[in-house]
Amino acid sequence: MTDTDPAAIALAVVGLAAAGRFTEAEARFAPRLRAAASAGTLRVGWETEIAKAGPVRAVGAPVREPAKAGLVRVSVPVTCERGGLTVVMSVDDAGLLHGLRLAPPSGASWEPPPYAEPARFAEREVTVGSGPLAVPGTLTVPRGRGPRPGLVLLASGPADRDLTTGPNKPFKDLAWGLAARGIAVARFDKVTRVHPETGSAPGFTMADEYVPHAVAAVHLLQRQRKVDPARVFVLGLSGGGNAVPRVAAAEPSIAGLISLAGDTLPLPRAAVRVARHLAELNPGPATTAAAESVARQAALVESPGLSPATPAADLLFGWPASYWLDLRAYDPVATAAALDKPMLILQGGRDYQVTVAGDLARWRAGLAGRSDVTIRVHEADDHLFFRGEGPSTPAGYEAPQHVDPAVVADIADWLSRPT
């Protein structure tokens, strides 16, 4: 392999990270990636994952696939003492990285949940949106005659259409479970996954991340022969749950909103809380350093001095200042309260990322007295609505499991109710 061979570059970057040589890894970043992420950003992300998975035991063979013109996506599996991760990079012809993320292990097997009955529905691939930022997606449509309700699923972060997390695919659980109960579902890969350069581009906002593709998916469902165009809803989980009021405000034809673990606290403060929680679960220099780094970045994000010129590398998640400035002006609860649309809000009682006491309390207070708002807590569920016992931890996502059937039933019953 040559010095610019994408697979060789990817292996080299993983080796540098494993050796703690993050500044040398950063030297492989293209200018746009370097503006969004630094050696320090890579260090915090890597050490946080290694603190959960344990020391590196083996690095697997890289897997190449086309990403877009001039780029090759390379996935490198990393086996650790207590699990593993996959390092995914987009490499150009000169051997420079335009994207890098740490993902759950690839290749994990998914089995349908008991409540999914594949004979009851059909799936087909679709394109969501148009132009250079179009993304691939999947329509899951019940068999038999319509018209039926439709539902668009929105994930948080640069997720794929299934919200793949370790061996689990919670959005595929939802799509198959709901389609088996007569609901047509559209899900799609996030723009920040298919086109990772968008997430670090100057001027990028939360509205850019969610609204265009969500609205395109709504219109796609409305054009389906078996779907009632007046009964197409939008469901978001986590950051997607935070975004659904904004999507509904942008598209009046949306019939209603479903928020699963939708956060309402200011995101910088929530990020600090989660980082400190993880540091308490796995005390040590790496997690302490990660929590301190998150706190510094969060303070800058909330600082009055934040401006469009603030480098993204200094901010949380490597997001540009434009994203954070836009987020400051958005209140999901107030936006939802201003909408004359029904809402279903579900929360996991064991969720440490979005909590009953913090986030759900704001939904309850802001939407109090609304007869068209249903709020329900599933006490045994975590952030992805997997049932369990005891405190929820990141390691809980590494075991194969499925979305709580009671959650699927709640959503299906709410969508199928008479209007």
Phi, psi and chi 1 to 4 in degrees:
 res  aa     phi    psi   chi1   chi2   chi3   chi4
   1 MET       -  143.1  -67.4 -175.0  -73.2      -
   2 THR   -87.6  173.0   66.3      -      -      -
   3 ASP   -65.8  -21.0  -71.9  -16.0      -      -
   4 THR  -106.6    5.9   57.7      -      -      -
   5 ASP   -64.3  124.7 -178.8   89.5      -      -
   6 PRO   -56.0  -40.1  -26.0   35.4      -      -
   7 ALA   -65.5  -41.0      -      -      -      -
   8 ALA   -65.1  -41.2      -      -      -      -
   9 ILE   -62.1  -45.7  -64.3  -60.8      -      -
  10 ALA   -61.4  -44.7      -      -      -      -
  11 LEU   -62.3  -40.0  -77.1  173.4      -      -
  12 ALA   -64.2  -42.0      -      -      -      -
  13 VAL   -65.2  -41.8  169.4      -      -      -
  14 VAL   -62.3  -42.6  170.7      -      -      -
  15 GLY   -61.9  -40.6      -      -      -      -
  16 LEU   -65.1  -42.5  -69.9  170.1      -      -
  17 ALA   -63.1  -43.8      -      -      -      -
  18 ALA   -63.1  -28.8      -      -      -      -
  19 ALA   -89.0    0.4      -      -      -      -
  20 GLY    77.6   16.5      -      -      -      -
  21 ARG   -98.6   66.5  -65.3  156.0   58.4 -175.0
  22 PHE   -73.1  -31.9  -59.0  104.6      -      -
  23 THR   -65.1  -38.4  -59.8      -      -      -
  24 GLU   -67.3  -36.2  -67.1  175.6   59.7      -
  25 ALA   -64.8  -40.3      -      -      -      -
  26 GLU   -62.2  -27.2 -176.5 -169.2   -3.3      -
  27 ALA   -62.5  -18.9      -      -      -      -
  28 ARG   -87.7   -4.0  -73.1  -72.3 -171.0  179.1
  29 PHE   -76.1  136.6  -69.6    6.9      -      -
  30 ALA   -68.0  157.9      -      -      -      -
  31 PRO   -52.8  -41.0  -28.9   36.4      -      -
  32 ARG   -66.8  -40.2  177.1  170.8  -75.3 -176.0
  33 LEU   -67.7  -38.6  178.2   59.1      -      -
  34 ARG   -64.1  -31.0 -168.7  173.2  -65.4  139.9
  35 ALA   -70.2  -23.8      -      -      -      -
  36 ALA   -99.4  -25.5      -      -      -      -
  37 ALA  -145.6  139.0      -      -      -      -
  38 SER  -113.4  179.0   63.7      -      -      -
  39 ALA   -58.8  -36.7      -      -      -      -
  40 GLY   -65.9  -39.2      -      -      -      -
  41 THR   -61.8  -45.4  -54.0      -      -      -
  42 LEU   -62.6  -41.3  176.3   58.8      -      -
  43 ARG   -60.5  -47.8  174.8 -179.4  178.7  -88.1
  44 VAL   -62.3  -46.6  168.6      -      -      -
  45 GLY   -62.4  -45.4      -      -      -      -
  46 TRP   -63.9  -49.5  177.9  -90.9      -      -
  47 GLU   -67.9  -29.9  -68.1 -176.2  -10.5      -
  48 THR   -65.6  -44.1  -60.9      -      -      -
  49 GLU   -67.3  -40.9  -68.0  -58.8  -42.0      -
  50 ILE   -67.5  -33.0  -66.0  -56.5      -      -
  51 ALA   -62.2  -31.7      -      -      -      -
  52 LYS   -82.7  -41.7  -66.6 -175.0  -69.8 -176.3
  53 ALA   -92.4  -17.9      -      -      -      -
  54 GLY    94.5  173.4      -      -      -      -
  55 PRO   -58.6  149.5  -21.4   32.1      -      -
  56 VAL   -67.5  131.4  173.9      -      -      -
  57 ARG  -108.4  -31.3  -65.8  -57.7 -175.9 -146.5
  58 ALA  -160.9  150.0      -      -      -      -
  59 VAL  -116.8  123.9  176.1      -      -      -
  60 GLY   -84.1  179.7      -      -      -      -
  61 ALA   -71.8  135.8      -      -      -      -
  62 PRO   -69.4  146.1   24.0  -31.3      -      -
  63 VAL  -115.2  124.1  176.9      -      -      -
  64 ARG  -101.6  146.4  -58.2  165.8   49.5  136.5
  65 GLU  -155.3  149.5   57.8  179.4  -44.6      -
  66 PRO   -63.1  140.7  -18.4   30.8      -      -
  67 ALA  -107.7  -57.4      -      -      -      -
  68 LYS  -164.3  177.8   56.2 -178.6  -68.2 -173.4
  69 ALA   -53.3  124.4      -      -      -      -
  70 GLY    82.9   -2.4      -      -      -      -
  71 LEU  -125.5  148.6  -66.4  178.5      -      -
  72 VAL  -124.8  130.6  174.2      -      -      -
  73 ARG   -89.9  129.2 -179.0  178.6  -68.9  124.5
  74 VAL  -123.6  128.3 -175.8      -      -      -
  75 SER  -110.5  128.4  -59.7      -      -      -
  76 VAL  -118.4  112.9 -179.3      -      -      -
  77 PRO   -76.5  135.3   26.7  -31.3      -      -
  78 VAL  -122.2  120.3  179.0      -      -      -
  79 THR   -94.9  129.7  -58.3      -      -      -
  80 CYS  -118.0  176.7  -60.1      -      -      -
  81 GLU   -62.8  -37.1 -171.3  176.0   79.6      -
  82 ARG  -119.3   23.4  -62.5 -173.7  -60.2  -85.0
  83 GLY   153.7 -129.7      -      -      -      -
  84 GLY   174.3 -175.9      -      -      -      -
  85 LEU  -156.5  167.6   65.6  150.7      -      -
  86 THR  -120.9  127.6  -60.2      -      -      -
  87 VAL   -96.2  119.2 -174.8      -      -      -
  88 VAL  -111.5  125.5 -176.1      -      -      -
  89 MET  -130.1  147.4  -72.9  163.5  -92.5      -
  90 SER  -107.7  120.3  -64.2      -      -      -
  91 VAL  -118.9  136.1 -172.4      -      -      -
  92 ASP   -93.4 -177.9   67.8   14.7      -      -
  93 ASP   -65.3  -22.7  -64.8  -23.5      -      -
  94 ALA   -90.4    1.1      -      -      -      -
  95 GLY    84.7   17.8      -      -      -      -
  96 LEU   -99.8  147.0  -64.3  177.4      -      -
  97 LEU   -88.9  130.8  -87.5   61.2      -      -
  98 HIS  -108.0   -8.2  -70.5 -110.6      -      -
  99 GLY  -160.1  145.4      -      -      -      -
 100 LEU  -152.5  130.0 -174.4  152.8      -      -
 101 ARG  -146.7  154.8   62.9 -173.3  176.5   87.1
 102 LEU  -104.3  120.3  -52.5  179.9      -      -
 103 ALA  -120.9  163.6      -      -      -      -
 104 PRO   -59.8  161.6  -19.7   31.4      -      -
 105 PRO   -55.9  138.1  -19.9   29.5      -      -
 106 SER   -88.2  165.9   60.6      -      -      -
 107 GLY    82.2    4.2      -      -      -      -
 108 ALA   -70.8  144.9      -      -      -      -
 109 SER   -84.8  138.8  174.8      -      -      -
 110 TRP  -116.6  132.5  176.3   85.1      -      -
 111 GLU  -112.8  140.6  -63.4  -68.5  -23.4      -
 112 PRO   -59.7  144.8  -21.3   32.4      -      -
 113 PRO   -70.0  158.8   24.9  -32.4      -      -
 114 PRO   -58.3  -28.7  -23.3   33.4      -      -
 115 TYR   -83.2   -4.3   47.1   75.4      -      -
 116 ALA   -88.3  129.6      -      -      -      -
 117 GLU  -124.2   90.4  -59.1  179.1   47.1      -
 118 PRO   -55.4  -25.1  -26.6   36.0      -      -
 119 ALA   -67.8  -15.3      -      -      -      -
 120 ARG   -89.2   -5.3  -69.7 -179.7  172.9  -92.9
 121 PHE  -150.1  170.2   56.0   83.6      -      -
 122 ALA  -131.5  149.8      -      -      -      -
 123 GLU  -120.8  149.7  -77.7 -163.4  -38.0      -
 124 ARG  -149.9  152.2   74.0  175.6 -172.0  -88.3
 125 GLU   -78.5  144.0  -62.7  -62.3  -69.3      -
 126 VAL  -140.0  168.6  -65.6      -      -      -
 127 THR  -110.9  130.5  -62.8      -      -      -
 128 VAL  -107.4  123.9  177.2      -      -      -
 129 GLY    87.4 -179.1      -      -      -      -
 130 SER  -142.7  169.0   58.9      -      -      -
 131 GLY    78.8 -164.8      -      -      -      -
 132 PRO   -67.4  -17.6   22.2  -32.9      -      -
 133 LEU  -104.4   17.0  -65.7 -176.5      -      -
 134 ALA   -62.4  151.5      -      -      -      -
 135 VAL  -131.8  154.5  -61.6      -      -      -
 136 PRO   -80.7  151.1   28.1  -32.9      -      -
 137 GLY  -151.7 -175.7      -      -      -      -
 138 THR  -136.5  134.1  -58.3      -      -      -
 139 LEU  -102.4  130.8  -76.2 -174.9      -      -
 140 THR  -117.0  110.3  -49.1      -      -      -
 141 VAL  -121.5  127.1 -179.2      -      -      -
 142 PRO   -61.1  147.4  -20.7   32.0      -      -
 143 ARG   -76.0  163.7  -61.0 -172.0 -173.0  -82.6
 144 GLY    94.6 -178.8      -      -      -      -
 145 ARG   -80.9  151.8  -60.4  176.8   62.2 -177.0
 146 GLY  -101.4 -158.5      -      -      -      -
 147 PRO   -81.8  152.9   30.2  -34.4      -      -
 148 ARG  -126.1  159.5  -59.3  176.6  179.5  -81.3
 149 PRO   -67.3  154.5  -14.5   27.2      -      -
 150 GLY  -122.8  153.5      -      -      -      -
 151 LEU  -142.8  130.3 -177.8   66.0      -      -
 152 VAL  -101.6  133.7  172.8      -      -      -
 153 LEU  -102.8  132.7  -54.8 -175.2      -      -
 154 LEU  -122.5  123.6  -59.1 -179.7      -      -
 155 ALA   -98.6  169.2      -      -      -      -
 156 SER   -99.3  142.9 -176.4      -      -      -
 157 GLY    73.9 -174.0      -      -      -      -
 158 PRO   -80.6   62.7   30.0  -35.5      -      -
 159 ALA   -89.9  157.6      -      -      -      -
 160 ASP   -82.7  177.2   66.5   13.3      -      -
 161 ARG   -64.2  -23.6   71.4 -164.6   72.8 -179.2
 162 ASP   -93.7   -1.6  -62.4  -32.9      -      -
 163 LEU    53.3   47.4 -169.7   52.8      -      -
 164 THR   -58.8  125.8  -58.6      -      -      -
 165 THR  -137.2  103.5  -52.5      -      -      -
 166 GLY    60.8 -132.7      -      -      -      -
 167 PRO   -84.1    5.4   31.2  -35.0      -      -
 168 ASN  -106.1  151.3  -56.2  -60.4      -      -
 169 LYS  -136.5   76.4  -63.4 -179.5  179.9  -67.5
 170 PRO   -61.4  -32.7   13.7  -26.1      -      -
 171 PHE   -74.7  -29.0  -90.0   15.6      -      -
 172 LYS   -70.5  -38.1 -166.7  169.0 -174.9  177.4
 173 ASP   -54.4  -49.4  -70.5  -12.6      -      -
 174 LEU   -64.2  -46.1  -74.9  175.6      -      -
 175 ALA   -60.6  -47.3      -      -      -      -
 176 TRP   -70.8  -41.1  -76.0   33.9      -      -
 177 GLY   -66.0  -40.8      -      -      -      -
 178 LEU   -73.2  -38.3  -67.5  169.9      -      -
 179 ALA   -63.8  -34.3      -      -      -      -
 180 ALA   -65.7  -19.3      -      -      -      -
 181 ARG  -107.3   18.2  -63.2 -175.5   59.0  139.9
 182 GLY    93.4   15.4      -      -      -      -
 183 ILE  -109.1  129.1  -47.2  -62.8      -      -
 184 ALA   -82.5  134.5      -      -      -      -
 185 VAL  -127.9  135.5 -179.7      -      -      -
 186 ALA  -115.1  131.2      -      -      -      -
 187 ARG  -138.6  154.9   63.8 -166.8 -163.4  -85.2
 188 PHE  -154.1  157.5   52.4   88.3      -      -
 189 ASP   -70.0  136.3  -63.2  -16.8      -      -
 190 LYS   -65.2  149.3  -72.2  -74.9  -68.6  -65.9
 191 VAL   -60.8  -32.5   66.7      -      -      -
 192 THR   -74.6  -10.4   45.4      -      -      -
 193 ARG   -93.3  -47.1  178.7 -177.2 -179.6   86.6
 194 VAL   -73.2  -36.4 -178.9      -      -      -
 195 HIS  -125.4   72.1  -51.4  -75.9      -      -
 196 PRO   -60.0  -22.4   19.2  -31.0      -      -
 197 GLU   -66.8  -20.7   69.8  -78.0   -0.7      -
 198 THR   -66.5  -37.8   58.3      -      -      -
 199 GLY   -64.6  -22.6      -      -      -      -
 200 SER  -107.2    2.8   58.6      -      -      -
 201 ALA   -72.6  136.6      -      -      -      -
 202 PRO   -56.5  136.3  -23.1   33.6      -      -
 203 GLY    92.9  -10.8      -      -      -      -
 204 PHE   -67.6  139.0 -173.6   70.4      -      -
 205 THR  -131.1  170.3   67.4      -      -      -
 206 MET   -62.6  -35.1 -178.8 -108.9 -138.1      -
 207 ALA   -62.7  -41.5      -      -      -      -
 208 ASP   -62.7  -35.5  -62.4  -31.6      -      -
 209 GLU   -68.2  -36.9 -179.3 -178.6    5.6      -
 210 TYR  -110.6  -45.1  -74.8   99.1      -      -
 211 VAL   -66.5  -51.3  174.1      -      -      -
 212 PRO   -58.8  -45.1  -23.7   34.9      -      -
 213 HIS   -76.4  -33.4  -66.9   90.0      -      -
 214 ALA   -63.0  -45.6      -      -      -      -
 215 VAL   -65.2  -40.1  171.0      -      -      -
 216 ALA   -62.0  -39.0      -      -      -      -
 217 ALA   -68.6  -37.0      -      -      -      -
 218 VAL   -60.2  -47.5  167.2      -      -      -
 219 HIS   -64.8  -36.0  -67.3  166.2      -      -
 220 LEU   -62.1  -44.5 -178.1   63.6      -      -
 221 LEU   -65.4  -40.0  -88.8  178.0      -      -
 222 GLN   -63.1  -23.3  -70.8  172.7  -26.9      -
 223 ARG   -86.7   -5.6  -67.0 -166.2  -63.1  -91.6
 224 GLN   -76.5  136.0  -57.0  -53.2  -54.8      -
 225 ARG   -59.3  -35.2  179.5  175.3   54.0   83.1
 226 LYS   -89.0    0.4  -66.9 -176.2  178.7 -178.3
 227 VAL  -106.2  136.5  174.1      -      -      -
 228 ASP   -77.1  111.5 -178.1  -12.3      -      -
 229 PRO   -63.1  -18.9   21.0  -31.3      -      -
 230 ALA   -87.5   -1.9      -      -      -      -
 231 ARG  -129.0   49.6  -62.5  174.4   64.7 -156.3
 232 VAL  -105.1  124.6  174.0      -      -      -
 233 PHE  -114.6  168.4  -60.5   76.5      -      -
 234 VAL  -127.6  132.2  177.9      -      -      -
 235 LEU  -119.4  132.7  176.1  153.9      -      -
 236 GLY  -127.9  146.1      -      -      -      -
 237 LEU  -116.3  133.8 -170.5  149.2      -      -
 238 SER    61.4 -118.8 -167.6      -      -      -
 239 GLY   -60.0  -31.5      -      -      -      -
 240 GLY   -65.1  -35.9      -      -      -      -
 241 GLY   -68.1  -31.6      -      -      -      -
 242 ASN   -69.0  -34.2  174.2  -70.5      -      -
 243 ALA   -83.7  -19.4      -      -      -      -
 244 VAL   -59.7  -36.0  -72.5      -      -      -
 245 PRO   -62.2  -35.7  -24.6   36.0      -      -
 246 ARG   -67.3  -38.7 -167.1  166.4 -163.7  174.2
 247 VAL   -64.4  -45.5  172.1      -      -      -
 248 ALA   -65.8  -34.2      -      -      -      -
 249 ALA   -66.5  -28.3      -      -      -      -
 250 ALA   -84.8  -19.8      -      -      -      -
 251 GLU  -131.6   95.7  178.8   46.6   60.1      -
 252 PRO   -60.4  -22.5  -21.9   32.9      -      -
 253 SER   -75.7   -9.1   69.3      -      -      -
 254 ILE   -65.4  131.2  -69.1  171.5      -      -
 255 ALA   -80.9  -25.3      -      -      -      -
 256 GLY   178.7  173.8      -      -      -      -
 257 LEU  -125.8  144.7  -64.6   69.1      -      -
 258 ILE  -128.7  124.1  -57.6  175.4      -      -
 259 SER  -115.4  118.7  177.5      -      -      -
 260 LEU  -105.5  117.0  -56.0 -173.8      -      -
 261 ALA    50.4   43.3      -      -      -      -
 262 GLY   -75.8  123.6      -      -      -      -
 263 ASP   -78.5  145.3   53.7  -75.1      -      -
 264 THR  -126.1  -19.8   61.3      -      -      -
 265 LEU   -70.5  151.3  -69.7  171.5      -      -
 266 PRO   -52.5  129.5  -27.7   35.9      -      -
 267 LEU   -59.4  -38.2 -175.2   54.0      -      -
 268 PRO   -59.7  -39.9  -24.1   34.3      -      -
 269 ARG   -70.6  -37.7  -61.9  174.6 -154.6  174.3
 270 ALA   -64.2  -39.3      -      -      -      -
 271 ALA   -63.0  -40.0      -      -      -      -
 272 VAL   -64.7  -44.1  170.8      -      -      -
 273 ARG   -60.2  -44.8 -178.0 -166.4   66.0 -155.0
 274 VAL   -66.0  -42.8  170.1      -      -      -
 275 ALA   -61.6  -40.4      -      -      -      -
 276 ARG   -69.4  -36.7  -71.2  174.3  175.2  165.4
 277 HIS   -62.1  -44.2  174.8   76.7      -      -
 278 LEU   -66.3  -35.4  -65.5  176.2      -      -
 279 ALA   -66.1  -34.0      -      -      -      -
 280 GLU   -71.3  -34.8  -68.8  172.3    0.5      -
 281 LEU   -68.3  -38.5  -71.6  176.8      -      -
 282 ASN  -128.9   73.2  -63.3  -74.5      -      -
 283 PRO   -63.1  141.3   15.5  -23.0      -      -
 284 GLY   163.1  168.9      -      -      -      -
 285 PRO   -58.2  -39.7  -22.5   32.0      -      -
 286 ALA   -66.3  -48.3      -      -      -      -
 287 THR   -71.1  -33.5   54.1      -      -      -
 288 THR   -64.3  -45.1  -61.4      -      -      -
 289 ALA   -62.3  -40.3      -      -      -      -
 290 ALA   -62.5  -44.4      -      -      -      -
 291 ALA   -63.7  -40.2      -      -      -      -
 292 GLU   -66.3  -39.3  -69.1  172.0  -10.3      -
 293 SER   -64.3  -43.6  176.5      -      -      -
 294 VAL   -61.2  -41.3  167.8      -      -      -
 295 ALA   -63.2  -40.6      -      -      -      -
 296 ARG   -65.1  -44.9  -73.3 -166.7  -60.6  -88.5
 297 GLN   -66.0  -38.5  -67.6  173.6  -36.2      -
 298 ALA   -64.7  -39.0      -      -      -      -
 299 ALA   -62.7  -38.9      -      -      -      -
 300 LEU   -68.9  -38.9 -178.2   54.6      -      -
 301 VAL   -61.3  -37.1  163.9      -      -      -
 302 GLU   -90.5   -2.7  -65.9 -160.8  -63.9      -
 303 SER   -68.8  143.0  165.0      -      -      -
 304 PRO   -61.0  -20.8  -19.8   30.6      -      -
 305 GLY   -81.3   -2.7      -      -      -      -
 306 LEU   -62.4  130.7 -179.9   69.1      -      -
 307 SER  -141.1  166.2   77.6      -      -      -
 308 PRO   -57.0  -20.0  -27.0   36.1      -      -
 309 ALA   -86.8   -7.1      -      -      -      -
 310 THR   -64.4  127.9  -55.2      -      -      -
 311 PRO   -61.6  134.2  -21.6   32.8      -      -
 312 ALA   -60.3  -30.3      -      -      -      -
 313 ALA   -62.4  -21.1      -      -      -      -
 314 ASP   -90.5   -4.5  -64.1  -22.1      -      -
 315 LEU  -109.7  162.2  -55.6  175.6      -      -
 316 LEU   -54.9  136.5  -80.4  170.6      -      -
 317 PHE    62.7    7.5  -45.3  132.1      -      -
 318 GLY    70.2   14.8      -      -      -      -
 319 TRP   -75.7  144.7  -67.0  -11.5      -      -
 320 PRO   -68.2  160.0   24.3  -33.0      -      -
 321 ALA   -58.3  -32.7      -      -      -      -
 322 SER   -57.3  -36.6   54.0      -      -      -
 323 TYR   -64.7  -46.0 -164.4  103.1      -      -
 324 TRP   -71.1  -37.4  -66.6  106.5      -      -
 325 LEU   -65.2  -39.2  -68.9  168.4      -      -
 326 ASP   -64.6  -41.3  173.1   71.8      -      -
 327 LEU   -65.7  -32.8 -153.1   55.3      -      -
 328 ARG   -58.2  -34.0  -80.0 -175.6 -177.4 -178.7
 329 ALA   -87.9    2.0      -      -      -      -
 330 TYR  -113.2  127.2  170.8   62.6      -      -
 331 ASP  -118.9  109.8 -178.1  -22.9      -      -
 332 PRO   -63.3  -37.5   22.6  -33.0      -      -
 333 VAL   -69.8  -46.1  177.1      -      -      -
 334 ALA   -63.5  -38.2      -      -      -      -
 335 THR   -64.9  -43.0  -56.8      -      -      -
 336 ALA   -63.7  -41.5      -      -      -      -
 337 ALA   -63.1  -28.0      -      -      -      -
 338 ALA   -82.0   -7.9      -      -      -      -
 339 LEU   -93.3  137.9  -64.3  170.6      -      -
 340 ASP   -94.3   64.4 -175.9   20.8      -      -
 341 LYS  -138.3  144.0  -64.1 -179.3 -174.1  -67.4
 342 PRO   -67.8  151.2   24.9  -33.1      -      -
 343 MET  -137.3  143.1  -72.1 -168.3   66.9      -
 344 LEU  -119.8  124.5  172.1   64.8      -      -
 345 ILE  -121.3  118.8  -60.0  172.9      -      -
 346 LEU  -117.0  145.2  -58.7 -177.9      -      -
 347 GLN  -141.3  140.5  173.1   69.4   42.9      -
 348 GLY   -87.0  132.4      -      -      -      -
 349 GLY   -69.0  -24.0      -      -      -      -
 350 ARG   -98.5    8.7  -63.8  170.6   55.9 -116.1
 351 ASP   -73.6  123.0 -170.9  -13.5      -      -
 352 TYR   -98.0  -11.9   68.5   83.6      -      -
 353 GLN   -84.8  -43.5  -66.1  164.8 -100.5      -
 354 VAL  -126.7  123.2  175.3      -      -      -
 355 THR  -113.2  157.6   67.3      -      -      -
 356 VAL   -64.0  -46.4  171.8      -      -      -
 357 ALA   -69.5  -35.0      -      -      -      -
 358 GLY   -94.2  -67.4      -      -      -      -
 359 ASP   -74.9  -49.0  -59.9  -87.2      -      -
 360 LEU   -63.9  -32.6 -172.8   66.2      -      -
 361 ALA   -58.6  -34.4      -      -      -      -
 362 ARG   -72.5  -37.7  -68.2 -168.2  171.9 -158.7
 363 TRP   -60.4  -45.9  -73.1  117.6      -      -
 364 ARG   -62.0  -44.4  -77.8  175.0  164.2  155.9
 365 ALA   -68.9  -43.3      -      -      -      -
 366 GLY   -74.0  -22.5      -      -      -      -
 367 LEU  -114.8   16.7  -59.6  172.3      -      -
 368 ALA   -60.7  138.6      -      -      -      -
 369 GLY    85.7   -2.6      -      -      -      -
 370 ARG   -84.8  115.3  -73.3  -85.0  -62.0  -95.0
 371 SER   -72.0  -15.7   60.3      -      -      -
 372 ASP   -97.2   12.2   58.9  -12.0      -      -
 373 VAL  -115.3  125.6  174.9      -      -      -
 374 THR  -112.8  126.7  -60.1      -      -      -
 375 ILE  -122.8  130.2  -61.4  176.9      -      -
 376 ARG  -143.6  139.6 -170.5  162.5  -63.9  153.6
 377 VAL  -109.3  128.6  177.3      -      -      -
 378 HIS  -100.1   98.9  -70.4  -97.2      -      -
 379 GLU   -58.9  -33.9  -64.9  -70.3   -7.5      -
 380 ALA   -87.7    0.9      -      -      -      -
 381 ASP   -97.2  149.7  -67.9   -4.0      -      -
 382 ASP   -96.2 -161.0   63.0   16.4      -      -
 383 HIS   -64.6  -31.1 -171.6   59.3      -      -
 384 LEU   -96.7    9.9  -64.7 -179.6      -      -
 385 PHE    64.0   37.9  -68.5   85.9      -      -
 386 PHE   -92.7  133.7  -61.5  151.1      -      -
 387 ARG   -75.2  149.1  -70.5 -178.1   61.9   85.3
 388 GLY  -172.6 -173.8      -      -      -      -
 389 GLU  -130.0  150.7  -62.6  178.7   -6.5      -
 390 GLY    75.6 -178.0      -      -      -      -
 391 PRO   -62.1  140.5  -20.7   32.0      -      -
 392 SER   -79.3  141.2  171.6      -      -      -
 393 THR  -137.2  162.9   69.2      -      -      -
 394 PRO   -58.0  -31.6  -25.4   34.7      -      -
 395 ALA   -63.5  -21.7      -      -      -      -
 396 GLY   -64.7  -20.5      -      -      -      -
 397 TYR   -83.8   -7.2  -57.1  141.9      -      -
 398 GLU   -84.8  -14.3  -63.6  169.7    8.3      -
 399 ALA   -93.3  140.8      -      -      -      -
 400 PRO   -61.3  129.9  -21.9   33.1      -      -
 401 GLN  -161.3  177.3   50.9 -163.9  -43.7      -
 402 HIS  -134.0  159.3  -66.9  -66.4      -      -
 403 VAL   -57.3  136.9  170.8      -      -      -
 404 ASP   -49.3  124.5 -173.6  -13.9      -      -
 405 PRO   -59.6  -27.8   15.8  -27.9      -      -
 406 ALA   -66.8  -31.0      -      -      -      -
 407 VAL   -69.9  -44.1  169.9      -      -      -
 408 VAL   -59.4  -43.0  176.8      -      -      -
 409 ALA   -65.1  -42.5      -      -      -      -
 410 ASP   -57.0  -46.9  -87.6   -3.6      -      -
 411 ILE   -66.3  -46.7  -63.5  168.9      -      -
 412 ALA   -62.6  -43.1      -      -      -      -
 413 ASP   -64.6  -41.3  -69.1  -15.6      -      -
 414 TRP   -66.5  -41.2 -171.8   81.4      -      -
 415 LEU   -69.6  -28.9  -69.3  170.9      -      -
 416 SER   -91.6   -1.6  -58.3      -      -      -
 417 ARG   -67.9  153.8   74.5 -157.9 -172.4  -66.1
 418 PRO   -62.0  143.4  -20.1   31.4      -      -
 419 THR  -104.4      -   56.1      -      -      -
